[in-house]
Amino acid sequence: MTDFERKLYQIFVNMQLYGKNPTLDDLKRKTGKSEEDIRAAVKSLMMKGELKWDKIKQVWTL
């Protein structure tokens, strides 16, 4: 995992503790990165099996 992927993963973990689902705007604000960078890192995390999107519940699962 890259540093940026680790940072994103930690944001997902922390927000999930409070029962929240991070939006793209949340991630942009918390990381200071562009939408393209965030999408690429999230895609990479999904390919590695670290992050999954539950289509039924509409939430990220770790």
C-alpha positions, 0 to 999 in steps of 0.5 A: 500500500502506498502512503496515500492509500494508507491515508485513505484507508484510515479515513474510511476506518475512522469514519466507519467507526462513527457510522458514516460513509465518506463522500468524494467531497469528504475525501477531497477535503481530508486529503487535499488531493484531486478527484482523479487521484482519489479514484485511482487510489480507491480503485487500487484498494478495491483491486487489492481486496482492502475495500469493497462497495456493498451495492445493497446497503450502499456502504463501504466495507473493509 
